[in-house]
Amino acid sequence: MQTDKQLVPDIAALLGVPFVAANWSGVDAVLPILEKMKVEGAVVVFKFDGERGLEDNGAYTAIASGPPLGEDFLRVDAGTLEEALAYVIVRYAAKRWGYVRPS
């Protein structure tokens, strides 16, 4: 089974946004996807917590909420920025853009 991070390039292709490399890293690589979420009215927040580490579920928190998700929201604590970004992107894509995770 592919990781969320490995699925992000497929989502970028589905949306017709600029190419996302398979070995992407950082926010810049997925900014066009995050911008599309914002344009739809989503609120996306990333927290970099220097007081937490892997033993605390990771130093990176990502949250997505807002009208496109209704009363629902997405939240994850992760060990890397990319894991947090990918988690939110993949689940948002499933809820809003009809993305189906390959089995």
N, CA, C and O atoms as a GROMACS GRO file, in nm:
protein
  412
    1MET      N    1   0.084  -0.118   0.000
    1MET     CA    2   0.000   0.000   0.000
    1MET      C    3   0.089   0.125   0.000
    1MET      O    4   0.187   0.133   0.074
    2GLN      N    5   0.052   0.221  -0.084
    2GLN     CA    6   0.131   0.343  -0.092
    2GLN      C    7   0.105   0.434   0.028
    2GLN      O    8  -0.004   0.435   0.085
    3THR      N    9   0.208   0.508   0.064
    3THR     CA   10   0.193   0.607   0.171
    3THR      C   11   0.118   0.728   0.117
    3THR      O   12   0.107   0.746  -0.005
    4ASP      N   13   0.067   0.810   0.208
    4ASP     CA   14   0.001   0.934   0.166
    4ASP      C   15   0.095   1.019   0.081
    4ASP      O   16   0.054   1.076  -0.020
    5LYS      N   17   0.221   1.028   0.123
    5LYS     CA   18   0.318   1.110   0.050
    5LYS      C   19   0.332   1.062  -0.095
    5LYS      O   20   0.345   1.143  -0.186
    6GLN      N   21   0.330   0.932  -0.116
    6GLN     CA   22   0.343   0.876  -0.251
    6GLN      C   23   0.220   0.904  -0.338
    6GLN      O   24   0.229   0.900  -0.460
    7LEU      N   25   0.107   0.931  -0.275
    7LEU     CA   26  -0.017   0.956  -0.349
    7LEU      C   27  -0.032   1.100  -0.396
    7LEU      O   28  -0.108   1.128  -0.489
    8VAL      N   29   0.040   1.192  -0.334
    8VAL     CA   30   0.024   1.334  -0.365
    8VAL      C   31   0.050   1.366  -0.512
    8VAL      O   32  -0.026   1.445  -0.569
    9PRO      N   33   0.152   1.310  -0.579
    9PRO     CA   34   0.168   1.339  -0.722
    9PRO      C   35   0.046   1.300  -0.806
    9PRO      O   36   0.013   1.369  -0.903
   10ASP      N   37  -0.022   1.191  -0.770
   10ASP     CA   38  -0.144   1.151  -0.842
   10ASP      C   39  -0.254   1.255  -0.825
   10ASP      O   40  -0.328   1.285  -0.919
   11ILE      N   41  -0.264   1.309  -0.704
   11ILE     CA   42  -0.366   1.410  -0.677
   11ILE      C   43  -0.336   1.538  -0.756
   11ILE      O   44  -0.427   1.600  -0.810
   12ALA      N   45  -0.210   1.576  -0.761
   12ALA     CA   46  -0.171   1.694  -0.840
   12ALA      C   47  -0.210   1.674  -0.986
   12ALA      O   48  -0.262   1.766  -1.050
   13ALA      N   49  -0.186   1.555  -1.040
   13ALA     CA   50  -0.222   1.527  -1.179
   13ALA      C   51  -0.373   1.532  -1.199
   13ALA      O   52  -0.421   1.586  -1.299
   14LEU      N   53  -0.448   1.478  -1.104
   14LEU     CA   54  -0.594   1.481  -1.109
   14LEU      C   55  -0.646   1.624  -1.116
   14LEU      O   56  -0.742   1.653  -1.187
   15LEU      N   57  -0.581   1.713  -1.042
   15LEU     CA   58  -0.625   1.852  -1.034
   15LEU      C   59  -0.572   1.937  -1.148
   15LEU      O   60  -0.620   2.048  -1.171
   16GLY      N   61  -0.474   1.886  -1.220
   16GLY     CA   62  -0.414   1.963  -1.328
   16GLY      C   63  -0.325   2.077  -1.279
   16GLY      O   64  -0.306   2.176  -1.349
   17VAL      N   65  -0.272   2.061  -1.158
   17VAL     CA   66  -0.180   2.162  -1.105
   17VAL      C   67  -0.038   2.122  -1.143
   17VAL      O   68  -0.015   2.011  -1.191
   18PRO      N   69   0.059   2.212  -1.123
   18PRO     CA   70   0.197   2.179  -1.162
   18PRO      C   71   0.244   2.045  -1.107
   18PRO      O   72   0.204   2.001  -0.999
   19PHE      N   73   0.330   1.982  -1.184
   19PHE     CA   74   0.387   1.851  -1.152
   19PHE      C   75   0.446   1.848  -1.012
   19PHE      O   76   0.518   1.940  -0.971
   20VAL      N   77   0.417   1.742  -0.938
   20VAL     CA   78   0.478   1.717  -0.808
   20VAL      C   79   0.563   1.591  -0.823
   20VAL      O   80   0.512   1.485  -0.857
   21ALA      N   81   0.692   1.604  -0.798
   21ALA     CA   82   0.785   1.491  -0.812
   21ALA      C   83   0.755   1.383  -0.708
   21ALA      O   84   0.703   1.412  -0.601
   22ALA      N   85   0.788   1.260  -0.741
   22ALA     CA   86   0.766   1.149  -0.649
   22ALA      C   87   0.843   1.166  -0.519
   22ALA      O   88   0.797   1.121  -0.414
   23ASN      N   89   0.958   1.231  -0.524
   23ASN     CA   90   1.040   1.250  -0.403
   23ASN      C   91   1.025   1.392  -0.347
   23ASN      O   92   1.121   1.448  -0.294
   24TRP      N   93   0.906   1.449  -0.358
   24TRP     CA   94   0.881   1.587  -0.316
   24TRP      C   95   0.910   1.605  -0.167
   24TRP      O   96   0.903   1.512  -0.087
   25SER      N   97   0.944   1.730  -0.135
   25SER     CA   98   0.963   1.765   0.006
   25SER      C   99   0.931   1.913   0.024
   25SER      O  100   0.946   1.993  -0.068
   26GLY      N  101   0.889   1.947   0.143
   26GLY     CA  102   0.860   2.085   0.177
   26GLY      C  103   0.726   2.134   0.126
   26GLY      O  104   0.658   2.068   0.047
   27VAL      N  105   0.689   2.252   0.172
   27VAL     CA  106   0.560   2.312   0.137
   27VAL      C  107   0.556   2.357  -0.008
   27VAL      O  108   0.453   2.345  -0.074
   28ASP      N  109   0.667   2.410  -0.059
   28ASP     CA  110   0.668   2.464  -0.195
   28ASP      C  111   0.619   2.363  -0.299
   28ASP      O  112   0.550   2.401  -0.394
   29ALA      N  113   0.653   2.238  -0.281
   29ALA     CA  114   0.617   2.135  -0.380
   29ALA      C  115   0.466   2.117  -0.392
   29ALA      O  116   0.416   2.085  -0.500
   30VAL      N  117   0.395   2.138  -0.283
   30VAL     CA  118   0.250   2.114  -0.283
   30VAL      C  119   0.168   2.242  -0.268
   30VAL      O  120   0.046   2.236  -0.251
   31LEU      N  121   0.233   2.356  -0.275
   31LEU     CA  122   0.163   2.483  -0.258
   31LEU      C  123   0.047   2.500  -0.357
   31LEU      O  124  -0.057   2.551  -0.316
   32PRO      N  125   0.058   2.460  -0.483
   32PRO     CA  126  -0.058   2.473  -0.573
   32PRO      C  127  -0.180   2.394  -0.524
   32PRO      O  128  -0.294   2.439  -0.543
   33ILE      N  129  -0.158   2.280  -0.462
   33ILE     CA  130  -0.270   2.202  -0.408
   33ILE      C  131  -0.330   2.274  -0.288
   33ILE      O  132  -0.452   2.285  -0.276
   34LEU      N  133  -0.245   2.324  -0.199
   34LEU     CA  134  -0.292   2.398  -0.082
   34LEU      C  135  -0.366   2.525  -0.124
   34LEU      O  136  -0.466   2.562  -0.062
   35GLU      N  137  -0.319   2.591  -0.229
   35GLU     CA  138  -0.386   2.711  -0.280
   35GLU      C  139  -0.526   2.676  -0.332
   35GLU      O  140  -0.620   2.751  -0.311
   36LYS      N  141  -0.539   2.562  -0.400
   36LYS     CA  142  -0.670   2.518  -0.448
   36LYS      C  143  -0.764   2.494  -0.331
   36LYS      O  144  -0.882   2.529  -0.337
   37MET      N  145  -0.713   2.435  -0.224
   37MET     CA  146  -0.794   2.414  -0.104
   37MET      C  147  -0.840   2.549  -0.049
   37MET      O  148  -0.957   2.565  -0.014
   38LYS      N  149  -0.749   2.645  -0.041
   38LYS     CA  150  -0.781   2.778   0.010
   38LYS      C  151  -0.887   2.847  -0.075
   38LYS      O  152  -0.981   2.905  -0.022
   39VAL      N  153  -0.872   2.840  -0.207
   39VAL     CA  154  -0.968   2.903  -0.298
   39VAL      C  155  -1.108   2.847  -0.276
   39VAL      O  156  -1.207   2.919  -0.291
   40GLU      N  157  -1.117   2.720  -0.241
   40GLU     CA  158  -1.247   2.657  -0.214
   40GLU      C  159  -1.304   2.697  -0.079
   40GLU      O  160  -1.419   2.665  -0.048
   41GLY      N  161  -1.225   2.768   0.003
   41GLY     CA  162  -1.273   2.813   0.133
   41GLY      C  163  -1.219   2.736   0.252
   41GLY      O  164  -1.258   2.762   0.366
   42ALA      N  165  -1.130   2.641   0.227
   42ALA     CA  166  -1.072   2.564   0.338
   42ALA      C  167  -0.971   2.650   0.415
   42ALA      O  168  -0.908   2.740   0.360
   43VAL      N  169  -0.960   2.620   0.542
   43VAL     CA  170  -0.858   2.679   0.628
   43VAL      C  171  -0.758   2.569   0.656
   43VAL      O  172  -0.794   2.464   0.709
   44VAL      N  173  -0.632   2.593   0.622
   44VAL     CA  174  -0.528   2.493   0.643
   44VAL      C  175  -0.423   2.554   0.735
   44VAL      O  176  -0.369   2.662   0.707
   45VAL      N  177  -0.394   2.485   0.845
   45VAL     CA  178  -0.299   2.534   0.945
   45VAL      C  179  -0.192   2.428   0.967
   45VAL      O  180  -0.222   2.309   0.980
   46PHE      N  181  -0.067   2.472   0.972
   46PHE     CA  182   0.044   2.384   1.005
   46PHE      C  183   0.115   2.439   1.126
   46PHE      O  184   0.141   2.559   1.136
   47LYS      N  185   0.145   2.351   1.219
   47LYS     CA  186   0.213   2.390   1.342
   47LYS      C  187   0.346   2.316   1.348
   47LYS      O  188   0.353   2.195   1.331
   48PHE      N  189   0.451   2.393   1.371
   48PHE     CA  190   0.585   2.338   1.391
   48PHE      C  191   0.614   2.354   1.539
   48PHE      O  192   0.633   2.466   1.586
   49ASP      N  193   0.619   2.244   1.613
   49ASP     CA  194   0.629   2.249   1.759
   49ASP      C  195   0.764   2.199   1.806
   49ASP      O  196   0.789   2.079   1.809
   50GLY      N  197   0.850   2.292   1.842
   50GLY     CA  198   0.984   2.258   1.888
   50GLY      C  199   0.988   2.193   2.025
   50GLY      O  200   1.093   2.144   2.067
   51GLU      N  201   0.876   2.191   2.095
   51GLU     CA  202   0.871   2.127   2.226
   51GLU      C  203   0.830   1.981   2.218
   51GLU      O  204   0.835   1.909   2.317
   52ARG      N  205   0.790   1.936   2.099
   52ARG     CA  206   0.748   1.798   2.082
   52ARG      C  207   0.844   1.724   1.991
   52ARG      O  208   0.913   1.784   1.909
   53GLY      N  209   0.848   1.593   2.007
   53GLY     CA  210   0.930   1.508   1.923
   53GLY      C  211   0.852   1.385   1.882
   53GLY      O  212   0.731   1.378   1.902
   54LEU      N  213   0.922   1.286   1.827
   54LEU     CA  214   0.856   1.163   1.783
   54LEU      C  215   0.785   1.091   1.897
   54LEU      O  216   0.681   1.029   1.876
   55GLU      N  217   0.842   1.099   2.016
   55GLU     CA  218   0.779   1.034   2.131
   55GLU      C  219   0.646   1.098   2.168
   55GLU      O  220   0.567   1.040   2.243
   56ASP      N  221   0.621   1.219   2.116
   56ASP     CA  222   0.496   1.291   2.142
   56ASP      C  223   0.408   1.293   2.017
   56ASP      O  224   0.330   1.388   1.999
   57ASN      N  225   0.416   1.196   1.933
   57ASN     CA  226   0.342   1.187   1.806
   57ASN      C  227   0.395   1.280   1.698
   57ASN      O  228   0.330   1.297   1.595
   58GLY      N  229   0.509   1.340   1.719
   58GLY     CA  230   0.571   1.422   1.616
   58GLY      C  231   0.558   1.571   1.640
   58GLY      O  232   0.467   1.617   1.710
   59ALA      N  233   0.649   1.644   1.580
   59ALA     CA  234   0.656   1.789   1.601
   59ALA      C  235   0.572   1.867   1.500
   59ALA      O  236   0.571   1.990   1.505
   60TYR      N  237   0.504   1.800   1.408
   60TYR     CA  238   0.428   1.868   1.303
   60TYR      C  239   0.280   1.834   1.315
   60TYR      O  240   0.243   1.717   1.319
   61THR      N  241   0.198   1.937   1.320
   61THR     CA  242   0.053   1.920   1.323
   61THR      C  243  -0.006   1.988   1.201
   61THR      O  244   0.034   2.100   1.167
   62ALA      N  245  -0.098   1.922   1.135
   62ALA     CA  246  -0.170   1.982   1.023
   62ALA      C  247  -0.320   1.970   1.051
   62ALA      O  248  -0.368   1.867   1.098
   63ILE      N  249  -0.391   2.078   1.021
   63ILE     CA  250  -0.535   2.083   1.040
   63ILE      C  251  -0.597   2.146   0.916
   63ILE      O  252  -0.546   2.246   0.865
   64ALA      N  253  -0.706   2.090   0.869
   64ALA     CA  254  -0.784   2.152   0.762
   64ALA      C  255  -0.929   2.153   0.807
   64ALA      O  256  -0.981   2.054   0.859
   65SER      N  257  -0.994   2.266   0.787
   65SER     CA  258  -1.135   2.280   0.824
   65SER      C  259  -1.198   2.383   0.732
   65SER      O  260  -1.136   2.427   0.636
   66GLY      N  261  -1.320   2.421   0.762
   66GLY     CA  262  -1.387   2.524   0.686
   66GLY      C  263  -1.506   2.472   0.608
   66GLY      O  264  -1.534   2.352   0.608
   67PRO      N  265  -1.577   2.562   0.541
   67PRO     CA  266  -1.700   2.527   0.471
   67PRO      C  267  -1.690   2.408   0.376
   67PRO      O  268  -1.786   2.330   0.368
   68PRO      N  269  -1.580   2.388   0.302
   68PRO     CA  270  -1.578   2.272   0.212
   68PRO      C  271  -1.590   2.138   0.284
   68PRO      O  272  -1.631   2.038   0.224
   69LEU      N  273  -1.554   2.136   0.412
   69LEU     CA  274  -1.561   2.011   0.488
   69LEU      C  275  -1.684   2.004   0.578
   69LEU      O  276  -1.703   1.906   0.650
   70GLY      N  277  -1.767   2.108   0.575
   70GLY     CA  278  -1.886   2.111   0.660
   70GLY      C  279  -1.846   2.111   0.806
   70GLY      O  280  -1.758   2.186   0.847
   71GLU      N  281  -1.910   2.028   0.883
   71GLU     CA  282  -1.880   2.018   1.026
   71GLU      C  283  -1.756   1.933   1.053
   71GLU      O  284  -1.706   1.929   1.166
   72ASP      N  285  -1.707   1.867   0.952
   72ASP     CA  286  -1.590   1.779   0.966
   72ASP      C  287  -1.462   1.861   0.962
   72ASP      O  288  -1.462   1.977   0.920
   73PHE      N  289  -1.354   1.802   1.007
   73PHE     CA  290  -1.221   1.863   0.995
   73PHE      C  291  -1.119   1.751   0.986
   73PHE      O  292  -1.148   1.636   1.018
   74LEU      N  293  -0.999   1.786   0.942
   74LEU     CA  294  -0.890   1.690   0.931
   74LEU      C  295  -0.779   1.736   1.024
   74LEU      O  296  -0.749   1.855   1.030
   75ARG      N  297  -0.718   1.642   1.097
   75ARG     CA  298  -0.610   1.677   1.188
   75ARG      C  299  -0.515   1.560   1.201
   75ARG      O  300  -0.556   1.444   1.207
   76VAL      N  301  -0.385   1.592   1.205
   76VAL     CA  302  -0.284   1.488   1.223
   76VAL      C  303  -0.163   1.546   1.294
   76VAL      O  304  -0.126   1.661   1.272
   77ASP      N  305  -0.101   1.465   1.377
   77ASP     CA  306   0.032   1.493   1.433
   77ASP      C  307   0.126   1.396   1.362
   77ASP      O  308   0.097   1.277   1.352
   78ALA      N  309   0.239   1.447   1.313
   78ALA     CA  310   0.328   1.363   1.234
   78ALA      C  311   0.474   1.391   1.266
   78ALA      O  312   0.508   1.494   1.324
   79GLY      N  313   0.558   1.297   1.229
   79GLY     CA  314   0.701   1.308   1.254
   79GLY      C  315   0.775   1.394   1.154
   79GLY      O  316   0.885   1.442   1.181
   80THR      N  317   0.713   1.415   1.034
   80THR     CA  318   0.776   1.502   0.933
   80THR      C  319   0.670   1.596   0.876
   80THR      O  320   0.550   1.568   0.880
   81LEU      N  321   0.718   1.706   0.822
   81LEU     CA  322   0.629   1.802   0.757
   81LEU      C  323   0.556   1.736   0.640
   81LEU      O  324   0.436   1.756   0.621
   82GLU      N  325   0.628   1.657   0.562
   82GLU     CA  326   0.569   1.593   0.445
   82GLU      C  327   0.458   1.496   0.483
   82GLU      O  328   0.355   1.489   0.415
   83GLU      N  329   0.476   1.421   0.591
   83GLU     CA  330   0.371   1.330   0.637
   83GLU      C  331   0.245   1.408   0.673
   83GLU      O  332   0.134   1.367   0.638
   84ALA      N  333   0.262   1.520   0.743
   84ALA     CA  334   0.147   1.601   0.783
   84ALA      C  335   0.076   1.661   0.662
   84ALA      O  336  -0.046   1.655   0.652
   85LEU      N  337   0.154   1.720   0.570
   85LEU     CA  338   0.096   1.777   0.448
   85LEU      C  339   0.021   1.672   0.368
   85LEU      O  340  -0.093   1.694   0.326
   86ALA      N  341   0.083   1.558   0.347
   86ALA     CA  342   0.024   1.453   0.266
   86ALA      C  343  -0.105   1.400   0.327
   86ALA      O  344  -0.202   1.376   0.256
   87TYR      N  345  -0.107   1.382   0.458
   87TYR     CA  346  -0.226   1.334   0.527
   87TYR      C  347  -0.346   1.423   0.496
   87TYR      O  348  -0.452   1.375   0.457
   88VAL      N  349  -0.327   1.553   0.514
   88VAL     CA  350  -0.436   1.648   0.492
   88VAL      C  351  -0.475   1.653   0.344
   88VAL      O  352  -0.594   1.655   0.312
   89ILE      N  353  -0.378   1.656   0.256
   89ILE     CA  354  -0.407   1.664   0.112
   89ILE      C  355  -0.484   1.541   0.064
   89ILE      O  356  -0.584   1.555  -0.006
   90VAL      N  357  -0.440   1.423   0.101
   90VAL     CA  358  -0.505   1.299   0.054
   90VAL      C  359  -0.648   1.290   0.106
   90VAL      O  360  -0.738   1.254   0.030
   91ARG      N  361  -0.670   1.321   0.231
   91ARG     CA  362  -0.805   1.309   0.287
   91ARG      C  363  -0.898   1.419   0.235
   91ARG      O  364  -1.017   1.395   0.213
   92TYR      N  365  -0.844   1.538   0.217
   92TYR     CA  366  -0.924   1.645   0.158
   92TYR      C  367  -0.962   1.608   0.015
   92TYR      O  368  -1.077   1.627  -0.027
   93ALA      N  369  -0.867   1.555  -0.059
   93ALA     CA  370  -0.894   1.514  -0.198
   93ALA      C  371  -1.003   1.408  -0.205
   93ALA      O  372  -1.086   1.409  -0.296
   94ALA      N  373  -1.004   1.316  -0.110
   94ALA     CA  374  -1.106   1.212  -0.107
   94ALA      C  375  -1.244   1.272  -0.077
   94ALA      O  376  -1.343   1.234  -0.138
   95LYS      N  377  -1.249   1.365   0.016
   95LYS     CA  378  -1.376   1.424   0.056
   95LYS      C  379  -1.430   1.523  -0.046
   95LYS      O  380  -1.552   1.530  -0.067
   96ARG      N  381  -1.343   1.599  -0.111
   96ARG     CA  382  -1.387   1.709  -0.196
   96ARG      C  383  -1.373   1.685  -0.346
   96ARG      O  384  -1.454   1.734  -0.424
   97TRP      N  385  -1.273   1.610  -0.386
   97TRP     CA  386  -1.243   1.599  -0.528
   97TRP      C  387  -1.265   1.458  -0.583
   97TRP      O  388  -1.231   1.430  -0.698
   98GLY      N  389  -1.323   1.370  -0.502
   98GLY     CA  390  -1.354   1.236  -0.549
   98GLY      C  391  -1.235   1.145  -0.567
   98GLY      O  392  -1.243   1.043  -0.635
   99TYR      N  393  -1.123   1.181  -0.504
   99TYR     CA  394  -1.003   1.097  -0.516
   99TYR      C  395  -1.026   0.964  -0.445
   99TYR      O  396  -1.074   0.961  -0.332
  100VAL      N  397  -0.992   0.856  -0.513
  100VAL     CA  398  -1.004   0.722  -0.455
  100VAL      C  399  -0.865   0.664  -0.443
  100VAL      O  400  -0.792   0.650  -0.542
  101ARG      N  401  -0.829   0.630  -0.321
  101ARG     CA  402  -0.697   0.572  -0.294
  101ARG      C  403  -0.687   0.436  -0.364
  101ARG      O  404  -0.777   0.353  -0.350
  102PRO      N  405  -0.579   0.413  -0.440
  102PRO     CA  406  -0.563   0.283  -0.505
  102PRO      C  407  -0.553   0.170  -0.402
  102PRO      O  408  -0.495   0.187  -0.295
  103SER      N  409  -0.609   0.056  -0.436
  103SER     CA  410  -0.602  -0.057  -0.341
  103SER      C  411  -0.491  -0.152  -0.376
  103SER      O  412  -0.471  -0.252  -0.306
   0.00000   0.00000   0.00000
